[in-house]
Amino acid sequence: MAGSRERVRVQGRELVVTNLDKVMYPETGTTKADVLAYYTAVAPVLIPAAVNRPATRKRWVNGVGTAEAPGEMFFQKNLEDSTPGWIPRASIRHKERTNQYPLVNDAATLIWLAQMGSLEIHVPQWRVDPHGNPMNPDRLVLDLDPGEGAGLAECAEVARLARAILKDVGMDPVPVTSGSKGIHLYAGLDGTQGSDQISDFAHELARALEADHPDLAVSDMKKTLRTGKVLVDWSQNNAAKTTIVPYSLRGRLRPTVAAPRTWRELASPALKQLDYREVMRRVKDGKDPFAAVSAGGGNVQDHPGGDTDGGSPGGRSGSEAGHGTADGGSTDPRLEKYRSMRDPEGTPEPFSADRHRADPGAGTIRERFVIQEHHASRLHYDFRLERDGVLVSWALPKGVPASGTQNHLAVQTEDHPMDYLDFAGTIPKGQYGAGTVSIWDHGYYECDKWIAGKEVIATLTGADGGGLGGTKKFALIRTSRDSDQQHGAEQSQWLIHLMDRKPHAAPPAPRAPSASKNPSASQQEDGAADARPDSSPEAPPDPALTFSPDISPMLAGAGTTADLRGMDWQFELKWDGVRALIVADATRIRLISRNGNDVSASYPELTDRTCWPEQNFIADGEIVAVGPSGRPDFGLLQTRMKLTKAADVARTRAATPVQLMVFDLLSVAGEDLRRTPLRKRRARLEQLDWPQGRPVHLSEVLDHEVEDLLESARELGLEGIMAKRVDGRYVSGERSRSWLKLKFERTQEVVVGGWRPGKGSRQNSVGSLLVGIPDGATLRYVGRVGSGFSDRELTELRLQLDTLARKTSPFTDVPAADASDAHWVSPELVGEVTFGEWTGGGKLRHPVWRGWRLDKNADEIVAESG
């Protein structure tokens, strides 16, 4: 690691390490490069000791300093907003706040922490499960701290005395010279008791040592009682306390280490604290005395000679450590709910977990996944990701998303054993989840982000011929938590989102069950759908009706009544909806959005052929949703715009009916009318035979003075009116001054180029969007908008933005205050805001979000005014 800056790859992650020649320990000249090299070398043995434990860090960004001028140290629990998304973490709720702690589960995370100046890493004696919930402690620790007049030899003597007591109750502890003054003594636990019980046991152990050896041991922390004695500090078993993790460096004048030792070493008169070079040599030689505790045992007796040196660390990865038990998972406490819901004599489902399968992706962070098609009482899919020795599982009632345009519900269910990776078969009637289970796809995944219990982003690579159709990236984000009344536990409701920008080759919805694959069942997996997903295949598009840019919609400009002088105009109400071209042949109606997308599936009530004239034609109109007040409501329309599945549309159709206001005719019976003046096009439009009582209407031409029309529109609460030159031609795809929008409320379409994180209740979501307007080849920054979003929009918004993340700003001129904590995205998403006015610097004053403009592309957005 020569030089001051270097880009390195650690387990498939790319990191930039800087200031490599900075001296972190002046007394020994140990540099940051040395620190990084040390943590790289000990990662195979440190990670199993730290895995899934919320890590608190002691940071010396500028080194430990000297005795005369100590370096500044700060204690850090919460992760910064700038933390890379792939750092594993857990959210832990405290009395006044929630902190996000890193989990030192892989070498890349360990090196990132070291790069940030985290010399010491402290962890509790308990772990979190894959849902972020604290588990019972899996190890006990005693901190043997010498008082004035005592030293390491006295600590070793107390350690041997404590070992004798622990061995009497079936535990054989492992000593760790702390790298400071004393010794830490660890013993593995089975995880069946809580922190309070373990603390009480440790306290009694300390009292027993004090009672039997009053001249050597003390259990009271008063300094006045500790002279010449060893304090047996039992308090670090408290759930709120942490202890430096074995193999961590210490932030002392010399780079010593919390080093696991053997009992033979503790008997040596030459016992001393070890520095980092000595520990590196031990690890290189294959010594890991802490292996028994890391593996969840801790009760392994010495082999002949009394040593517990352990084997080579090279064969054990962080994902293997800390999985609870060595029995294949049959008593793993994380699988307690799984076991309680199933009868091992009545179901062929597995009840064990093979934790020792080799990962062919050596050098990368890859774990296994399986997606199972489950024909229970209702068809759903089970989405399972390997995480720390269990399969974290979600039920997908609507199946795996086939495109990024719509999120699917995902209900987190109980963890499953690892052997469920291969399970396929029939669960008998009367058993939980009765029905047929088959493997839809399986393979490996790379974890891009895992915030336990809150958010997961993973890139899945499926099997050849599997349902995924290759490699796909998914995001899961928790939206709510509901009580599981049946089993007395909690379930999490999540959304699953396909982060690929283009649809993949997998089926767009779960396949409808055949008679042979849908046996009668009395129960279903937690979170299965209340209604069977729609499985009707879409008819292929008629090639003769394929949309062409040559017939794209004509665009209007912004104007005022002053722009109307000297010309002949007709007026219509301005409909607050989304544009659609209607393409009709003798049998079918298609609706094409302004940006050329077929949106017919979203509005099936508008594609009924009986609602339209019988001729072949292409017309122009606006789709609107009418609110309870009888006025068009753009916000209400948003609930329909994103829906494409027939089942989803059917559910919202009754609550949000739509209408189509037709206002122009581009062609009829093959005759192109676009070069014809508007007055003639309108006459031809009215001559068509329009059925009555349908959700399709002609937009009325209003024969009144423009001032009167504006006043009436304002009183009705409408957006404004449209003014159209009666001699104007229809110019496809262009913005023309022969159509003018006269609006009361100032609105502006904008392109999203970034976002800033929120505060308070929105701290894990989006606080504001940074928006701009294209200006030639650049994107001109026009401000940030943080109001007008619903909670659901914020949840979906974060998923959308994560798919477009980029490292650099797409804007040319963002103020430093707005850019300080910004996350940049590719400028592809288009929305609309209302605002008060344009500032002198060309920014939007008081913008408020109106909604997405899925019908518009970023490159066609222009400034409406200002």
N, C-alpha and C positions, 0 to 999 in steps of 0.2 A: 504494500500500500504506500509506495513512495509518492511524494508530491503532496500538494495541499488539497486537491479535489479529485475525486475519482467516481466513476459510475460503475457500480458492481451489480451482479445478479446473485441473489441468494434464494435458493429453492424456487426459482421461476419468477421471483419478484425483482424489479429493478429499483435500486436505491442510489441516491447520490450521497456520498460521504465527503465531508468537507473538513478543512483545518486539520488535516491528518498529522501535521508536524507540531500541533499545539501541545505544550507540556501540561499534562494533567496532574502529575505527581512530581513537583520540583525536586524533592529530596532525592529521588532515584532517576529523574530524567525520563520517566515513563510518559510516552506521548499518547495522543488519541488513537493513532494507528496501532499502538501496542494494545490499547484497551479493546479496540475492535477485533484485533487478531485473537486476543484472549477469549472474548465471548464467542467468536466463531469456533474456536477449538473446543470449548466446554458446552456448546449448545446441546450435543446429544445427551449429556447427563444433567444439565441444568433444567432443560425444558420438562422432562418427566417430573421433576421436583416442583415445578411451578404451574404445570398445565391446569387450565380452567380455574385458577385462583386469581381473584381480582388483585392486580398488582398496584401497589403504591410505590412511587419512585422518590429517591433522594437525588437531586440533580446538582452537579457542580459544573455549570456551563463553561467556566473559565479555569477549572482545575481546583484542587484542594488547597492550594497555597502552601504557606510555610507556618511554622510555629509562631513566628512573629507577625505574620500577615495571613491569617487563614482565608481561604477562598470562600466566596459567598455560596451558601447552600440553600436550596428551597425544596420543600416537601410538596410533592404534587400527587394528587389523586385523580382529578378529572382530566379527561383528554381534551386537547384543544380542538376547535372547529376545523383547523387545518390538517388534522390527523388523516393520513391516507385511509380510504374506505376499506382496504383489505385488512387493516389491523383488527384482529378479533377482540371483542369487548363485551362487557356485561354492564347493564344499568342497575345500580344498587340504590335503593331508596333509603335515605337517612331522614331524620326527624324534620329537617327544614329544607332539604333539597334532594335531588337525584343526581348522582355522579356516574359518569361513564368511565369505567376502569379498563385498562388494557388487560388482555389475557395473554400471557407469554406462552403461546401454544406452538410456535414455530420459530425457526432460526431467523427468518426475515424480520419478525417482530422484535426479537431480541437485539438484532443489529440496529434496527431503527431506534430502539430505546437508547442504545449506547451512543449512537450518532447524536442524539439529543442531549447528551451529557448525563444520562441516568447511570451513575456508577453503582448505586445500591438499589436492589429490588427487594421489596418486602411483601409478604403474602400472608393471608390467614391460614389456619389449619383446616379449612373447609373449602370445597369447590362449588361451582355453580353447575347446574345441569344445562343441557342445550337450550332450555327455555329461559335461562337467566335466573332461575330460582336457587337460592342458597341451599346446599345439602348439609347433612350432618357431618361433623368433622371426621376425617379419615386418618388423622394422626394426632398424637399427643406430643407436646413439647415441654421440656423443662429448661429454663435458662439458668445456668449455674454461673453466678456473677461474683467474683472475689471482692471482698471488702479490703480496706486498707490493711496491709500486713499479710494478706493471703495472695496466692498466685495460681498459676495454671496447674501446679502439682496438686494443690488442695482441691481444685475443681475436679481433677481426674479422680481423686480419691472419693469425693462425693458421688461422682458419676458411677463408679463401681458399686457403691453402696445402693444407689438407686436402681442400678441394673439388677441387683440381687432380688430386690422387692418386686420389680416388674416381671422377672422371670418366674417368680412364684405364682403370678396370675396369668402366665402364658404369653408374656410379651418379652421380646428380646430387643432392646433399643439400639440405636446407632448413634454414636457420638459425632459431633461436628465442632471442631475448634472454630470459634465465632469470628476469627479475624480481628477481634478487638482484645478483650482480656480473658474471657471465659470460655465455656463449653455449652453448646446446646445439645440436649438429649432428645432424640425423636423415637417414637414407637408407633407402628402402624395400628389402625383401628378398623373394625369391620363396618363402621358407618351406621350402626343401629342406635346410637345414643346421641343426644343433643349436646351442644356446647356447654350448657349449664351443668349437665351431669359429668362431662369430662373435666370441667374446671373444678367441680367439687372433689372428684377423684384425685386430681393433681394436687389440690390443696391438702387433702388428707395425707397424700404421699409426702409432701413437703413437711408437714407437721410430724409425721412418723420419723423422718430423717432427723429432724431437730430434736425430737424426744430421745431418740436412741444415741445421738451424737451431738450433744449440746455444745461441745467445745469446737465443733467443726462446721455444723450446718445451722442455718437460721431461716425461718419462713416469713418473718416479719420484715417489711421493707424499710423500716426506720434505720437511717444510716448509723445512728448511735449504737445500734445493736449488732452491726455487721463487722466491726473491727476484728481482724484476724480470722474471720469466718467466711463461709461461702453462702450467699443468698440463693436459696432454691426458689426462683421466681416461677410460680405456677400460673400467674395471671395471663400469660400470653395465650392460654387456651380459651379465653373469653372471645366470643364471636366477633367483637369489635376490635380486637387487637391483631397486630401483624408481627411477624418475625422475619428477619432477613432470610432470603431463600438460600439453601445450600448451593454453593459454587458462585454466589454473587461476590463481586469485589466489595471492599469497604472504602469509604471515603476518608481514610486516615492519612497520616503523613506518608506512609509507605503503602504500596498496593497489595495489602493482605487480602485474604479470601476467607469466607465462611466455608471451611473445607471439611467434608466428611472424612472420618478417620476410622481405623480399625482399633479394636480393644488391645491388640498387641502394641500398637503405637502409643496408646494411652498409658501403658505400663512403663514406657521408656523414660528414663531420667532426662533424656535430651528433648522431651516433648516441647514443641514451640508452635506458635502460629505460623502458617505457611503463606508465602507470597504467591503472586499469580504465575510466575515462571515455574515454581515447584508443582503447582496444581496442574498446569498444562502438561508437564512431563508425566505426572501420575495418570492423567486421562489418556494420554497417548499410549501409555503402557497397559491400558485396559482396566485400570483400577476405578471402581465406583462403589465404595462401601455403602452408599445411600440407595443402591438399586433395590434392596428388599423393601424399603419404605416406599419408594417411588412406584413400585409395581403393585402397591396395595397390600403387601404382605406385612413386613415388619416383624413377623414372629418367627423368622427363620433362625434356627440355632447355628452356632459357629460350626464350621467344618473342623476337622482335626487341626489342632494348633491354635484354635481360638480366634482365628481371623474371620471377618465377614467382608473380604475384599470385593466379592461380587465378580461378575463376568465382564466381558467386553461391552462397552456402551454402544458400539457401532451397530449392533443388531436390533436396537430398540428405538422406535421413533416416538415422538411426542404424542402421536395419536394413539399409541398403544398404552401409554401410561395412564394411571389414575382411573381405570375403568371400573374399579370397585372390587371385583372378585376374580379369582382365577379358575372359576368353575364353568367358564363359557357363558356366564351371564344368567345362570338359572336362579341365583339369589341376588343379582344386582338390584339395589333398591330402586333404581330408575325404571325397572321393568315391573315393579310391584303392581301398578295399575293394569298393565297388559295381562299379567298372570291372574289377577283377581277377576277379570272379565271372561276368562276362558277355562274350559275343563280340559286338561291334558289328555284325559282318557276319551274325550268325546269329539276332539277336533284334530285334524292332521297338521295344524299349524305348528311351527317350531317353538321350542321353549328354551333355546340356548343361543349362544353367540360365538361363532368362530372368529376370534380376534387376531388370528395370526396368518391371514392370507397375505401373500406378497403383493405389493403394488408395483406393477410393471413400469409405472411412470417415475422411475428413480430420479431424484433431483428436482422434482416438481411437487407442488402441494396438490395432490389429487386423491380424492376419496370416492367411494362408490355411491351409486344411486340406483333406484329401481322405480319405475312407474307401472303400477298394476291396474288392470281393468277389472273392476269388481262388480259383478252382477249380483248384488244383494237384493233386498226388497225394492230398491231403486238403483239404477246404474249410476256409478260414480267411478272416479279414478283415484288411486292412492299414490301420492307423490312422496317418496322417502329418500332422505339424504343421510348418509353415514356421518355421524358426528360423535367422536370420542367414545366409540365402542357400542353405540346404539344407533338405530335408525330413527331420526326425527321425522315425524310423519304429518302429512296434511291430506284431508279428503277434498277432492275437487268435484263438486256436484255437476259442473258444466264441462268437465274435462280440461285438457291442457290447452291453453290459448294458442290459436293457430296464427295470430297476427298481433301486432302491437297496438291495434286500434281500440281494443276493448280489454278491460281487466276482468278476470274471473274470480269468484269467491273461492277461498281456500280456508278450510276449518282445521286448525291444528288438533290432532288427536294424540293418543297415548304413544310414547316411544315404543318401538318394536325391536326385538332382538335381531342381531346381525344375520342370522340364518334366514330371516325373512327375505333377504336379497334374492334367494333362489326359489321362493315358495310359489307354487302354482298348483291348484287343485280345487276340490269342492269341500266347502265347510258345510257339514250336515245341517239339515233343518232342525231348529230348536237351539242351535249353538249361536253365540254372538257373531254377527256378520255373516249369517248363513247365505250361501250362494257360491258361485263359481269365480275363482280368482285366476287370471292369466297375466303373464308378463307382457306389457305393451312395449316397453323398452327398458334397457338397463345399460350401465357402463360406468364411466368415471366422470367426476366433476371437479372443477377448480373453483375454490371459494374466493370470490372477489370481495365479499363483505359479509360479516356475520355479527350482528348486534343481538346477543341472546335475548329471545323473547320479543324482539321488536322488528328487525329487518334482516333479510338474507338476500344476497345477490350471488348467483352461482352460474358458471358456464358448464353445461352438460354436454358430453359427447356420447351419443348413443351407439348401439350396436348396428352393424350392417343390416339393413332391412327393418330397423326398428321404427316405432311410431314417430320419433322426433325427426327422422330424416337427416341426421347428421349432428352438427354441433349447434346448440342454441343457448342463449343467455336469458335467464329468468330472474326477476326480482320478486320477492315476497315481502310484504309489509303489513304489520299488524294494525288493524283498525279498531277493534273493540274486544272486550272479554265478556263472555256470557257464562252464566252458571249452568253446569251440567247436572241437572236435577237427577238424572237416572243413576249416576255413579258418584254423586257427591263431590265432584271435582270441578275444576275450571277448564273451560275450553277457550281458545283464542280464535277470533275471526280475523282472517287476513285477506288481502288481495294478492293474486299472482298475475304478473305482467310479463309478457314476452318482450325483451328489450331489443330484439332484432327489428330493424326498420322495415323489412320486407317479409311478407308471409312465407312460411316454410312449407315444405311439401306434405306435412302431416295432415290428417283429416281435420277439417275446421271444427268438428264437434265429435264427441264420443259416438261410436257406432251404436245404432239401435240394437238392443239384444234380440237374438233370434230365440225361437222357442226352445231350442236345445241348450241355450246358454243362459236361460233366465228361470231357474228353478224357483218354486215357491219358497218364500223365506219369511220368517216371523220377525226378524230383526235386521238392522242395517248398521254399517259402520258409522261412528259418530260423525255428524256433519254431512251425511248424505242428503241429496237434494230433496225438497218437498215435491218437485215436479220433474218429470223426466225431460232431459234436454231434447230440444227439437233436433231431428236427424234427417229432415227432408232435404235431399240434395237440390242445390240451385241449378236451374236450367242454364246451359251454356249460352253466352251471349250470341245473338244473331250477328254474324259477320257483316251483314248489310247495314246494321245499325251502329257499327263501331263509331265512337265519337271522334271527330276530327277537329283540330285546333282552328280550322277554317270556319267553323260554325260556333266558335266560342262566344260568350256573351259580350255585348257592348257595355262599356262602363260610363258612369256619369261623373261629372265634376261638381265641386261645391260652388254655390252661387248665392246671390242675394237678389231682391226685387230690382235693384238697379241694373242688373245684367239682362233684364228682359226687355228693355226699351228698343223700339224700332223693329221688332220681329214678331211673327205670328206664332203663338205658343198654345199648347194644350196642357191641361193640368190634371194630375191624379194624386191621390193620397200616396204618401211614402210608406210602404209596408215594411215593418220592422221584423224582417225574417232573413232567409237565405235564398239566393238566386238559384234557379234551376231552369235548364233547357229541357223541354218536353219533346222527346223523339218518339213518334208514333207510326206504326205500320198497321196493317189490317188486323193483327192479332195481339199486339203487345205495346205497352207503354214503358219507356225508360226515362228516368230522371237523371240528368247529368249536371253535376255541380259546376260552379264557376271555374274551378281548377281541373275540370275534366274527369272527375271521379263519378262512377255510377253509384248513386245513392238510392236506387229504387227499393232495396231491401229495407231501408229505414222507414219508408213511408208507403206501406202496401195499400193503404186506403186510397192513395192517389194514383195507383197504377192499375186500378180496375178499368178494363177497356170500355165498360159500359158508361163510365163517367165522362167519356170524351166523344167528340165528333168522329164519324166513321172514316173520314179521309186519312190518308197518310199526310203527316205534317210535322214541322218543327216549330215550336212556339217558345216564348220566353215568359217567365213568371217568377213569383216569389212565394216560397213556402213559409207559412206563418202558423204560430200556435196562438189561439185566442184564450186569454186568461178569464177568470171569473167576472172581470169588469166588462167583458165584451171587446176589449182592445187587444191588439197583437202584443205578445209578451216574449221578448227575445230570450230572457232568462229561462222561461218555461220551455222554449224550443230547444235549449241546450240539453234537456233530458232526453230528447229524441235523436239529436244529431249524431251521437256516438254509437247508437245501437245498430247492430247488423244481424244478429241472430234472431230468427223468427220468434223464439220463445220469449226473448227479452222484449222485442217490439210488442208482442201480444200483451204482455203484462202492463206496459206503460201506455198503450194505445188508447185505452178507455179513459185513463186519467189525463192524458195530454193529446187530445185530438188535434189534427192539423188540417189546414186548408191551403189551396193553391190559387193565388190571384194571378191570372194570365193577363199580360198587357201588350204583347207584341207577337207577330207572326213572321217567321223567317222564310218558310217555304210551305207549299201545299201542293199535293199531288205531283211532286217532283219539280215544281216551278220555284225558282229562287226569287224571293221578293226583297232581298236586302237592299238592292239599289233603287227600290221603289220608295217614294216619299212616305213618311209616316202616316199621313191622312189616308193614303190608299191601302197601306198595310193594315191599318186599323179597320177600314171598311171591310176588307177581306176577312179579317178576324171575326167581326160581328156577323158576317154572312154564314159562317159555319153553324151547323146544327148542334147547339149546346144543350145537353140534357139538363133537366131541372132537378132541384133538390139534392144535388151532389156536393161533395167537398171541393169542387172546382168551380171557380167564378171568374167572370171577366172583371178586371179592374176598371171601375167606372171613370169615364172622362167627365170632369166637373166643369160645368158651364157657369162660372162666376168670376168676379174680379179677384185677382190674386190676393189682395189685402183681406178680403172677406173670407177667402179659403183658409188663409193662414190663421185668422182669428178663430174660425170654427175648428180647425185642426188642433189649435192650442187648447180650446175649451174641452175637446174630446180626449185630451191627453195623448194625442198621436205624436209621432216623431217629426212630422213636417209634410211637405208636399213635393211632388216631382213636376218640373216644368220641362216640356219636350217641344222642340221646334217641329211644326207640322210638315215642313218641307225637308226635314232631315232624313238622311239615309241611315241604315243600320250598319255600323262599322264593327265587324266582329273583332273582339280582343283588344279594342282600343278605347281609351278614355276620351270622350268627345264633349265639347261645350254645347252641343245641340241637346244634351240631356243635362239638367242641373238639379242638384239636391238643395232644397231650401228648408233647413232644419232649425228647430228651436234650441235643442240641446247640442252642444258641440261634442262631436265624437271624432275619434281618430283610430284608424287601424295601425297597429304597431307590430314590430318583429321582436321576439324575445331573444336577447343575447346573453343573459346571465340572471343570477338570482342571489339574494342574500339570505342567510339563515335568520329565523325568527327568534323572538325572545319569549320568555314566560311560557304560556301554554302552547306556543308555536315553536319552541326551541328545537324540536326535532323535525320541523317542517320548513316551509318557505315563508320568509318574512316579507319579502318584496321581490318583484320582478324588475330587472333592468331592461329597458325597451328602447328601440330605435326605429329609424325610418331609412330605407335605402337611399343613398345619395351617390349615384353613379356606381362605382365599384366598391364604395365603402358603406358602412352602416353608421349613420349619424345618431349619436346618443341624444335622446329627448327626455330622459328622466326615469324615475322608478315609481312603480305602483304597488301599494301594499294593502289596499282595501277593496272590498267588493267580492271577496272570495268566500265561498261556503267551506265548511270543514271537509266535506267530501271532495270538493275541488282541490283543496290543499293536499289531501292524501294522493289523489290521482296526479296532481301537478308534479309532486316530487318524483314519482315513478317516471313520468314523461321526461322530465329534465335530466334524470340520471342516464337515460339512453343517449343523450346528446352531449354529454360532458366533453369539454376540451380544455387544454391547458392555458390558452392565450385568449385575450379579449377580442371579440369580433368588432368592437367599436373603435373609433379613432380618437375619442376625446372624452373619456369618462373621468369625472372629478375624482381626486384621490380619496375623498371621504366615502364616495360610493363604491370605489374599487377595493377598499381596504380588506373587506372580508367576502368579496364576491366569488361565486363559483360560475365559471363561464360555460356557455353552451353554444353549439353550432346554431346559427341564426336561421332556423327552419320553421319554428312555430309562430303562427299569426293569431293575434287577439285584437280585441277592440276595447277602447277605454272612453269614458266621458271625461271632460276636463273643463276648468274655468276659463282659461285663456292661455295664449302663448306668452312666455316671458320674453324680455328683451334679448336674452341669450339663446332663444330658440328652444326652450324647454316647456314641457307641459306643466301647467299650474294646477295642483289638486286633482291629479288623475284618479279615476275610480274604474276598476275592472268591470266590463260588461259581459265578456265571455269570449270563447274561442271562435275564430273564423276558420273552420275546417274547410270551407269552400274557397279559400284564397291562398295563393302562394306568396312567399316572402318577396320575391323579386317584382311583384306587381303593386306593392304597397307604396303609396305616395302621400305627401302631406296634403290634407284636405284644405287647410288654410294656415296662415301664419308663416 
